[in-house]
Amino acid sequence: QVEKRWSRDGEPDDTISSADRQAIRERLVPALLAVSAQLPVVQLLRAVVHRLVRSDFPKKWTGVLDSLAGLLLDTAAGQEAVRVGLLVLHEIVEWKGYENDELTERVYATFLPRLYQLATSG
């Protein structure tokens, strides 16, 4: 339903209430983490992440970077948390990655050192 009813330009239509939209934004990353072993469900939720990044990030989906920080920057985070964090971060970087703006610089400054650490650790 989100894929069909979440407008592409970020302007809400009346089919999903503002409260429901906010609830989806707040619960999407934790939901991905909860179902991370269930690939078909992860694929459905990834489509939702894709849509939300393109329509709501960063203005309306302000908490997603904090959620990612909790998943990726915590060195005690498990493999599932890192995988979910990378999935969401990939969508953000794919969408905003080549823009030369403050947000993109903040994303890179926050997450690249940890990604390097993850890539070089055995």
Protein Blocks (a to p, Z undefined) as FASTA:
>chain_A
ZZmmmcfklpacfkbcfklmmmmmmmmmmmmmmmmmmmklmmmmmmmmmmmmmmmpmklm
mmlmmmmmmmmmmmkbcfklmmmmmmmmmmmmmmmmmpccfklmmmmmmmmmmmmmmmmp
ZZ
